[in-house]
Amino acid sequence: MCNSVFISVSLWELVQAWNLWKEGKALELVDSSVGDSYSASEVMRCIQVGLLCVQERAEDRPTMSTVVLMLSSETATMPQPKNPGFCLDRSPIETDSSTSKQEDQSCTVNRLTVTVLDGR
């Protein structure tokens, strides 16, 4: 039960982050208790890297060495994130970046069962 609650909260946070990013309001993710004691460009870079890491297609996600480079360099060029891997308000994905051809995509839900053994 606890894990499913955590997954639901995590999914909601991802949905919220993605929606705010698309609306150009990603800075609204910053907790108000932080006040103005942060660099907006640094926060935006971190959010963008996070969204790049959860893109639906694994081949679109950056490698860890690329993530380190993007986070450590203020001048690193970063692509715009594509749809994250969740099934809410999804549009068809492009199959080839050089064309505008799109394919229909079905939505699947992955499930995970975890068994924890407890000694007597």
N, C-alpha and C positions, 0 to 999 in steps of 0.2 A: 504494500500500500504506500509506504513512504517513498519508494522509488518512482511509482507512477505519479505521485504528486510532484516530485522533483522534476520529472520529465515534462509534465504539463506546464509547470512554471517556466522551465527553460525554453520550451517551445513558445510560450507567450512572449517571453523576453525577446526571442529571435524575431517573432512576427512584429513586435513593437519596434525593434531596431530597424528592421527592413522597411516598414511603412514610413517611419520618420526619415530614414535615409532617402527614400524615393521622393518624399515631400520637401526635401531640403531643410529638414528640421532636426537633424541628428543630434545637435547639441542639447536638445531637450532630454536626452538620455542621462545627462550629467545630474547627479543628485544635488538638490538645492542646498544641502548642508555644506557643499564644497564652496559655495559662494562664487566669487570671481577669482579665486586663487588657482587658476589653471590656464594653460595655453590652449586656446580654441583650436589652433592648427594641429597641435599634438593630439588632442582628443579626437578630432576628425580623422587624423591618420590612423589612430588605434581602432576606431570604429570601422573604417574602410578595410583595414587589414583583417579584422575579425569577420566582416562580411565576405571578404574574399576567401577566407578559410572554410566557410560553410556553404559555398556554392554547391548547387545540386550535382553537377558533373565533376567527378574527382579530377579529371584532366584539366579542369579550369582552375582548380585550387593551387595556390603557390606552394612550393617546397619550403621546408623549414629554413633552409639557408636564404631563400628569397624573403621569407617573413622577417628574419633577423635583419637583413639588409634594409627592408622597407621601414622597420621600426627604428633602426639606428641612423638612418639618413633622412634629413629633412628635404633633400632634393631628389630622392628616388622617385622615378615615374611609376605610378601605379594605375592599373586598369580599373575601370568602373566595375563594381561587383555585379554579377548576374544573379538571377533568382536563387535564393537559398533552397536547401533540400527539405521543403515541407509542402504540405498539400493544401494550402489555403490560397484562394484567389490566384491560381496559377494560369499563366498564358503558355501557349505552345513555345517550345524552345527551338532555336535555330539549329539546323543540323550542320550547316557549313557557314563559317563566318564570312566567306567570300561571296555568298549569294544570300538572297532574302528568302530562299526556300525554307519552309517550316514543315515540321511533321507533328501529327497529333500525338499526344502523350497521355498514357493512362497513369492514374495515381495509385500507388501501392502504399501499404502501411507495413513497416517492419516491426516485428515483435521480438522481444528478448525475454527469455526465461532464465532466472538466476536461482540456483539452489545453494543455500548456505547450510553446511553441515555443522551441527553443534554437538559437541561431546556431552555425555551424560554426567 
